[in-house]
Amino acid sequence: MSALAADLLPDGYTAWEQELARLSACLDAIDPSVIEPIWDAWRCPSQVLPWLAWAMSVDVWDEAWPETVKRQAIADSPDYHRRKGTRRAVEMMLDLSRLPYEITEWFDRVPRGRRGTAQVHVNARLDEVARVLMTIKPLVMTSKPKSRAIFFGAGDVIEGSYDVGGVIIGEEIVGVEPYVFAIENPEGLW
């Protein structure tokens, strides 16, 4: 126990107070520069990232994400919470999926869609559509305005040119029969 801690104890201190003073004296030996990187998403050790995400109130966390995506989610969390409930917040969450996407709100459609609705379409290979929808749905649902109905879609978008040709086939039935000579006056020929 340090001399300062011993001086701060009252005259009739208990064993518990003495132990508490001894442990408090050890806190002076901790270097704060060791703890500081733990609160930085880009310098935090990777094994501590889930706890930092919890402390920074990251809404959606997936252990399958690459480490850079996890760090980006933590770093963007304060900015995301300032924008939560807006289109930009939905875009920030969809950026974590690293998939190309398109958001179409009701007033962007021709003809106009139902008021207060939006559609999120993510480009993905056809064999991954179910997995992609399961990935993006929680991202969008936590960040969207609660008054909005969101419709999800995923699939391939194939770009390029293609040629179109057509063939018209007609059919006509033709009957071929032997020609029959009609002789009106057979006696007059010979």
Steps between C-alpha positions, in 0.01 A plus 500: 500500500630843409559765761229721346241221514592428863463868586150514347363213708291601803624407848262207547544341155392144436692224324278548194584872482869423541485247211308748284763767565777254409331408171431863417867579543577245225291699252767770498737253336274451195616686192196664328676490162455120505121531532455781248535285180223269621248780434625556143338275239811499281758432777297266723622138519278278285400273789348801684294625202167337606512677837595830341206456259269445796641806678459713185141373452549333162149386406590205275808284554598193301796288604532387137589852384863565406696691762505820291118500478473449878735792561308716251169420673647609835660815358177603324275431799485857643433650155245226425307568823479870411338403169297198612154499345612666176586373154868576568497266802356222283773565243770490770377160619471362146856617431613252766369215283733610218240402242370729227153623590231740389243675721182619332258705706133540418542843342784375274281240326313557177208483555527609862490220754300474819582789733759421766647193332844421364669212325852373555643292217837333549693356209606145578554174321188289474645223717563751783168686503362336817823556694528860382143581601559348845812720530356833388159479665625563858731776372210685340238432766713648780587816308186587303239752606253302710207645305627361169407168345800351325481239225808291430624356175819329390621348179732530206508808286644409164624790294601492139355484154314216345363426155143409438392323184176358379387249245158479345401157385194463283330179407292416199352163423527405139339191361651333194267281300535356153351712224188350349423592145141557444406392152160616403473319174713191505362374164607805310871457573559191281 
